[in-house]
Amino acid sequence: MGNIVLESDGKVQTMPYTLKRRNGKRGITIRIFADGSVVVSASSREPIANIEAFLLLKQEWIMKKVALMRSRPQLPQHTWTDGDVFPFFGNLVPLRIERDVWLGRKTSSIIVQDNEMIIMTASQDIDQKKVHDLVIAFYRERALSILSDEIPRRASELGLPVPSFSVIDCYGRWGSCSSSKKLSFAVRIATLPVRLIEYLVLHELAHLVHFNHGSEFKALLSSRMPDWRKRQKELYEMQALSDLRLYASQSGSSVR
């Protein structure tokens, strides 16, 4: 996407929203954030009348999602200090920071053990950014590990060659499939129960067969994972809990 060239607030009937116009943006996208706010992205050339007509068309969906987002339990914003709590493969684990004078001066490591996330460090003053960077690196490593098993397994079931994939810092979506057949997954998938990661992998692999969300795409999901709609709903409910940004504005659902 292009850079944001204009941001403004608007209102359709009783529904307030924030409009972000971007150069090169295709179509109109609506996102509902964890605090219930509505953000609309559109091209800098899209007429406001078209944008508001689209909002009215999606009004019922928007109001349901706003109510859902506001009703969801949320973790307090991460402090990135001793005692913070993180979702990790579907479980909530507290963070404990241990000082170990035997470690090298610049060495820190992180493990999950006995339902605790433990950072071992020689530093007497480890700051929030350092804790954040350690946690993200650990989640990336664990995400790559499970994907390295799950993607080949699911690809084999679908009769597909194993595609290239990566784990990226992405908070707008859980995963994506490019036109060049490369899969990308968000670091934060390591917050999810394994069954939801299985759904995400199948979803993105299915795009290698059907590069859309049409009826054939959904039929393929149903044939391989009959309860995919239930898993998708659970995934939406994990949006706010999965935010691992250092200074987070919690993300939510989106529609195009």
C-alpha positions as CSV (number, residue, x, y, z in Angstrom):
1,M,0.0,0.0,0.0
2,G,1.0,3.6,-0.5
3,N,1.5,6.1,2.2
4,I,-1.4,7.6,4.1
5,V,-2.1,11.0,2.5
6,L,-5.1,12.0,4.5
7,E,-6.7,11.0,7.8
8,S,-10.1,12.4,8.9
9,D,-13.0,11.6,11.1
10,G,-16.5,11.1,9.8
11,K,-20.0,9.8,10.8
12,V,-22.7,7.9,8.9
13,Q,-26.0,8.1,10.7
14,T,-25.0,7.3,14.3
15,M,-21.8,5.4,13.3
16,P,-18.5,7.3,13.7
17,Y,-15.5,6.3,11.8
18,T,-11.9,7.3,10.9
19,L,-11.0,7.5,7.2
20,K,-7.5,6.8,6.1
21,R,-6.8,7.6,2.4
22,R,-3.8,5.9,0.8
23,N,-2.2,6.4,-2.6
24,G,-2.6,3.2,-4.7
25,K,-5.1,1.6,-2.3
26,R,-7.5,-0.7,-4.1
27,G,-11.0,-1.1,-2.9
28,I,-12.4,-0.1,0.5
29,T,-11.4,-1.9,3.7
30,I,-13.2,-1.6,7.1
31,R,-11.4,-2.6,10.3
32,I,-12.9,-2.8,13.7
33,F,-10.4,-2.4,16.6
34,A,-10.5,-3.9,20.1
35,D,-11.8,-0.7,21.6
36,G,-14.8,-0.7,19.1
37,S,-13.4,2.1,16.9
38,V,-14.1,1.8,13.1
39,V,-11.3,2.6,10.7
40,V,-11.9,2.8,6.9
41,S,-9.1,2.6,4.3
42,A,-9.6,3.8,0.8
43,S,-7.9,5.3,-2.2
44,S,-7.2,9.0,-2.2
45,R,-9.4,9.3,-5.2
46,E,-12.4,7.3,-3.9
47,P,-15.5,9.5,-3.7
48,I,-16.8,10.0,-0.1
49,A,-20.2,9.1,-1.4
50,N,-19.0,5.6,-2.4
51,I,-17.2,5.1,1.0
52,E,-20.3,6.0,3.0
53,A,-22.5,3.9,0.8
54,F,-20.2,1.0,1.5
55,L,-20.4,1.7,5.2
56,L,-24.2,1.7,5.1
57,L,-24.1,-1.6,3.2
58,K,-21.9,-3.1,5.9
59,Q,-23.6,-1.4,8.8
60,E,-25.2,-4.5,10.4
61,W,-21.8,-6.3,10.2
62,I,-20.0,-3.3,11.7
63,M,-22.4,-2.9,14.6
64,K,-22.2,-6.6,15.5
65,K,-18.4,-6.5,15.4
66,V,-18.2,-3.3,17.5
67,A,-20.4,-4.9,20.1
68,L,-18.4,-8.1,20.0
69,M,-15.0,-6.3,20.3
70,R,-16.2,-4.3,23.3
71,S,-17.5,-7.4,25.1
72,R,-14.3,-9.4,24.7
73,P,-12.0,-9.9,27.7
74,Q,-8.7,-8.3,27.2
75,L,-5.3,-8.5,28.8
76,P,-4.0,-5.2,30.2
77,Q,-1.5,-3.6,27.9
78,H,1.8,-5.4,28.2
79,T,4.4,-3.8,30.6
80,W,7.3,-5.9,29.3
81,T,8.5,-6.3,32.9
82,D,8.7,-9.0,35.5
83,G,5.1,-10.3,36.2
84,D,3.7,-9.5,32.8
85,V,1.5,-12.2,31.3
86,F,1.6,-13.6,27.7
87,P,-0.5,-16.0,25.7
88,F,1.7,-18.8,24.4
89,F,0.2,-21.6,22.3
90,G,-3.2,-21.0,23.9
91,N,-2.1,-20.8,27.5
92,L,-1.4,-17.7,29.6
93,V,2.1,-17.7,31.0
94,P,3.6,-15.2,33.5
95,L,7.0,-13.6,32.8
96,R,9.8,-14.0,35.3
97,I,13.1,-12.2,34.9
98,E,16.0,-14.0,36.5
99,R,19.4,-12.5,37.1
100,D,22.3,-14.9,36.5
101,V,25.8,-13.4,37.2
102,W,27.4,-16.4,35.4
103,L,26.0,-15.4,32.1
104,G,28.1,-13.3,29.7
105,R,27.6,-9.6,30.3
106,K,25.6,-9.1,27.1
107,T,23.9,-12.5,27.1
108,S,20.2,-13.1,27.7
109,S,18.0,-16.1,27.0
110,I,14.4,-17.1,27.2
111,I,12.6,-20.3,27.9
112,V,9.1,-21.5,28.8
113,Q,9.2,-24.0,31.7
114,D,6.7,-25.1,34.3
115,N,4.1,-22.8,32.7
116,E,6.4,-19.7,33.1
117,M,8.2,-17.6,30.6
118,I,11.7,-17.1,32.0
119,I,14.3,-14.6,30.9
120,M,17.8,-15.3,32.1
121,T,20.0,-12.3,32.0
122,A,23.2,-11.0,33.6
123,S,22.0,-7.4,33.3
124,Q,20.9,-5.6,36.4
125,D,18.8,-3.2,34.3
126,I,17.1,-4.9,31.3
127,D,14.7,-2.4,29.7
128,Q,11.3,-2.9,28.2
129,K,12.5,-2.9,24.6
130,K,15.1,-5.6,25.3
131,V,12.4,-7.7,26.9
132,H,10.1,-7.1,23.9
133,D,12.9,-8.0,21.5
134,L,13.7,-11.2,23.3
135,V,10.0,-12.3,23.5
136,I,9.5,-11.6,19.8
137,A,12.6,-13.5,18.8
138,F,11.5,-16.4,20.9
139,Y,7.9,-16.4,19.4
140,R,9.4,-16.2,15.9
141,E,11.6,-19.2,16.6
142,R,8.7,-21.3,17.9
143,A,6.4,-20.2,15.1
144,L,9.0,-21.3,12.5
145,S,9.3,-24.6,14.3
146,I,5.6,-25.5,14.2
147,L,5.2,-24.2,10.7
148,S,8.1,-26.3,9.5
149,D,6.2,-29.4,10.5
150,E,2.6,-28.3,9.7
151,I,3.1,-26.8,6.3
152,P,4.7,-29.9,4.6
153,R,2.1,-32.1,6.3
154,R,-0.9,-30.1,5.0
155,A,0.7,-29.5,1.6
156,S,1.1,-33.3,1.2
157,E,-2.6,-33.8,2.1
158,L,-3.5,-31.3,-0.7
159,G,-1.1,-32.8,-3.2
160,L,0.9,-29.5,-3.3
161,P,4.6,-28.9,-3.3
162,V,5.8,-27.4,-0.1
163,P,5.8,-23.6,-0.7
164,S,8.3,-21.1,0.7
165,F,7.1,-19.3,3.8
166,S,8.3,-16.7,6.3
167,V,7.4,-15.4,9.7
168,I,7.0,-11.6,9.8
169,D,6.1,-8.8,12.1
170,C,2.5,-8.3,11.0
171,Y,-0.4,-7.1,13.1
172,G,-3.0,-6.4,10.4
173,R,-3.5,-10.1,9.5
174,W,-2.6,-13.6,10.7
175,G,-1.3,-14.8,7.4
176,S,-1.2,-14.2,3.7
177,C,-0.5,-15.9,0.3
178,S,1.1,-13.8,-2.4
179,S,0.5,-14.1,-6.2
180,S,4.0,-15.6,-6.3
181,K,2.8,-18.5,-4.1
182,K,4.8,-17.4,-1.0
183,L,3.1,-17.8,2.4
184,S,3.7,-15.4,5.2
185,F,2.6,-15.8,8.8
186,A,2.6,-13.3,11.7
187,V,4.9,-13.8,14.7
188,R,1.9,-13.7,17.0
189,I,0.6,-17.1,15.7
190,A,2.7,-18.5,18.6
191,T,0.1,-17.1,20.9
192,L,-2.5,-19.4,19.4
193,P,-3.7,-22.9,20.3
194,V,-2.2,-25.4,17.9
195,R,-5.6,-26.2,16.4
196,L,-6.0,-22.6,15.2
197,I,-2.5,-22.6,13.7
198,E,-3.6,-25.8,11.8
199,Y,-6.6,-23.8,10.5
200,L,-4.4,-20.9,9.4
201,V,-2.0,-23.1,7.5
202,L,-4.8,-24.9,5.7
203,H,-6.4,-21.5,4.9
204,E,-3.2,-20.1,3.3
205,L,-2.4,-23.4,1.5
206,A,-5.9,-23.5,0.1
207,H,-5.2,-20.1,-1.6
208,L,-2.6,-21.9,-3.7
209,V,-5.5,-23.8,-5.2
210,H,-8.1,-21.1,-5.2
211,F,-6.7,-17.6,-5.0
212,N,-9.9,-16.1,-3.5
213,H,-12.5,-16.7,-0.8
214,G,-15.2,-18.1,-3.1
215,S,-17.4,-21.2,-2.8
216,E,-14.7,-23.6,-4.1
217,F,-12.2,-22.2,-1.6
218,K,-14.7,-22.8,1.2
219,A,-15.6,-26.2,-0.1
220,L,-11.9,-27.2,0.0
221,L,-11.6,-26.0,3.6
222,S,-14.8,-28.0,4.6
223,S,-13.5,-31.2,2.9
224,R,-10.2,-31.0,4.9
225,M,-11.4,-29.4,8.1
226,P,-15.1,-29.7,8.7
227,D,-15.1,-27.4,11.7
228,W,-13.0,-24.6,10.1
229,R,-15.7,-22.0,10.6
230,K,-15.6,-22.7,14.4
231,R,-11.9,-22.3,14.4
232,Q,-12.1,-19.1,12.3
233,K,-14.5,-17.7,14.9
234,E,-12.1,-18.6,17.7
235,L,-9.3,-17.0,15.8
236,Y,-11.2,-13.7,15.6
237,E,-11.7,-13.9,19.4
238,M,-7.9,-14.1,19.9
239,Q,-7.2,-10.8,18.1
240,A,-6.9,-8.5,21.1
241,L,-5.2,-11.1,23.3
242,S,-2.5,-11.8,20.7
243,D,-1.1,-8.2,20.4
244,L,2.7,-8.2,21.0
245,R,3.6,-4.7,19.9
246,L,5.8,-2.7,22.3
247,Y,3.3,0.2,22.2
248,A,0.1,-1.4,21.1
249,S,-3.1,-0.1,19.6
250,Q,-5.0,-3.3,19.7
251,S,-6.1,-4.7,16.4
252,G,-9.4,-6.3,15.5
253,S,-11.6,-7.6,12.6
254,S,-11.5,-6.4,9.0
255,V,-13.7,-6.7,5.9
256,R,-13.3,-5.6,2.3
